């Protein structure tokens, strides 16, 4: 799933030469970008940056879901306790 997401994002990326460097960017995920001494290196570096970014997004979403599940469990426990009293 992650590989497919990265491939789709990379299809929209651009590479421009700036001085001695090639700069690869993803307009859809601005300001994410990477550089390299060749186009191939810039794209490889961009792929790695995207992997880190997407992993971070998943981690954040999973953390939020876990926190929400904990909150829901606490609410259910409080309701049961009130009914028991």
C-alpha positions in Angstrom: 0.0 0.0 0.0 2.8 2.4 0.9 4.7 1.7 -2.3 1.6 2.3 -4.4 1.0 5.6 -2.6 4.5 6.7 -3.2 4.5 5.7 -6.8 1.3 7.7 -7.4 2.8 10.8 -5.7 6.1 10.5 -7.6 4.2 10.6 -10.9 3.2 14.2 -10.1 6.7 15.2 -9.0 9.0 17.6 -10.9 12.8 17.8 -11.2 14.6 21.1 -11.9 18.3 21.8 -12.1 19.4 24.6 -9.8 23.1 25.2 -10.0 25.0 22.0 -9.4 21.9 20.3 -7.9 18.7 18.7 -9.2 15.7 19.5 -7.0 12.8 17.1 -7.0 9.5 18.4 -5.5 5.9 17.2 -5.2 3.5 20.0 -5.9 0.7 18.1 -4.1 2.7 17.9 -0.9 4.5 21.2 -1.0 7.0 22.0 0.6 8.3 18.4 0.4 11.3 18.0 -1.7 14.8 16.5 -2.1 18.0 17.2 -3.9 20.7 15.1 -5.6 23.6 15.5 -7.9 21.7 13.7 -10.7 18.0 13.5 -11.5 18.0 9.9 -10.5 19.5 10.7 -7.1 17.0 13.6 -6.5 14.1 11.2 -7.3 15.6 8.5 -5.0 16.0 11.0 -2.2 12.5 12.3 -2.8 11.1 8.7 -2.6 12.9 8.3 0.8 11.5 11.7 2.1 8.0 10.6 1.0 8.3 7.3 2.8 9.3 9.1 6.0 6.5 11.7 5.6 3.8 9.1 4.9 5.1 6.8 7.8 4.8 9.8 10.1 1.2 10.5 8.9 0.2 6.9 9.5 1.8 7.0 13.0 -0.1 10.2 13.8 -3.4 8.7 12.6 -2.9 5.5 14.5 -2.0 7.4 17.7 -5.2 9.4 17.4 -7.3 6.3 16.8 -5.8 4.6 19.8 -6.4 7.7 22.0 -10.0 7.8 20.7 -10.5 4.1 21.5 -9.2 4.7 25.0 -11.6 7.6 25.5 -14.6 5.5 24.3 -13.6 2.7 26.6 -13.5 5.1 29.6 -16.9 6.5 28.7 -18.4 3.0 28.5 -16.9 2.1 31.8 -18.4 5.3 33.4 -21.8 4.5 32.0 -21.7 0.9 33.3 -20.6 2.2 36.7 -23.5 4.7 36.8 -26.0 2.0 35.9 -24.7 -0.2 38.6 -25.2 2.5 41.3 
